[in-house]
């Protein structure tokens, strides 16, 4: 298996469960230091380091931009050119460097221009020149890119508008992709190096034709190694890569969003846009710190979540995720991630799976209390069968107390000489489910960590 290495700190968990590790990366932020050579990409030199730019990927809008002086806003309806000049001058006066100026131009564009969903869905839009977009406070990708560029131009920051293909609204791993341009973004030059900026994708998202504004800095100063999982420029020199990739290479890549590279530290699997397997699949991820993740299996369209088809297990410093597929066909896998202190999860990765066969194996339901300090050795699969004997083994810290619950009756696990909690039992003939509970305090309260479905014997 090929190893995909991404230099970030994270924790990976799966199922309908959210589990977190303790601690954060230095300074409370994930490490943001992709390995770069500093070589030129055509006429576009790459930065020697992304460390300075990373400090402005805050996912928080600048307070000075949120509270622009009212005297500036008065020019919007009376003198567009003066309005733009005033905004640019204000940004320069309140910025310590060009990174901050670009970040504020990015913020102003996002906070003042709403994405034009109606024009996108009806394939009919008004002029996307910056004046029209600013006046209407509404624009599509080209319009937002034009607004951002005019602000950079007025601040005398080198900026280009880039056209190409973007994996945006309603894309699926099972779609046939072609390099026809459907998106517009920007590149800016700071301290001799070029950086990507996509205001459109940082302004919000579409879900079922409904637009939801949501500020982000995910696509601000994102290194090309990550940016080119979702964007493919028309001109090769705009890739900003030392070694260019073809559209065929691009279209085979899984759908990875910037959050993925923060939430996953490494992967021992050659993950593709579409992954071929039999009736099962297993993927290993390296554990890391400060992030919480959910993974779910969906139908081919990515609309319906399919329960009990994935299961996560920690094995030392590796999280192994198991997948089982009920029949041959296409499935979509979605990864959702967030920092420990974040309010909501966001989609961080999507990839397709083509299963050549199916089976009846499902995995236990995992509850939020199923933390990284607990792993199930056996049985890993369900359904369990009534009147049949099973050896349950749980690997957990020695201060735990573990029970099995069936028909409101409990049985205690025992700690064996190998340090595993073990229970040999026969599933009652009237049991509908088996629940594993764990207690590690003195009050006798147990939390459910896993639930097994039970069916009749053969």
Secondary structure, DSSP 8 states (H G I E B T S, - for coil): --EEE---------EEEEE--S--SGGGS----------EETTEE--S-SHHHHTT--SS--HHHHT--HHHHTTTTT-HHHHHHHHHHHHHHT-SSHHHHHHHHHHHHHHH-EE-HHHHHHT-----SHHHHHHHTEE-HHHHHHHHHHHHHHTT--EEEEEEEE--TT--TTS-------EEEEEEEETTEEEEE-HHHHHEEEETTEEEE----TTBS--HHHHTTTEEESSGGGG--SS---HHHHHHS-EE-HHHHHH--EEES---SEEEESSEEEEEEE--SSEEEEEEEE-TTS-SEETTSEEEEEETTEEEEEEE-SSSEEEEEEEEEEETT-SS-EEEEEEEEEES---S-EE-EE-TT--TT-EEEE--EE-EETT-EEEEEEE--TT-EEEEEETTEEEE-EE-TTS-EEEEEE--TT-SEEEEEEE-STT---EEEEEEEEE---
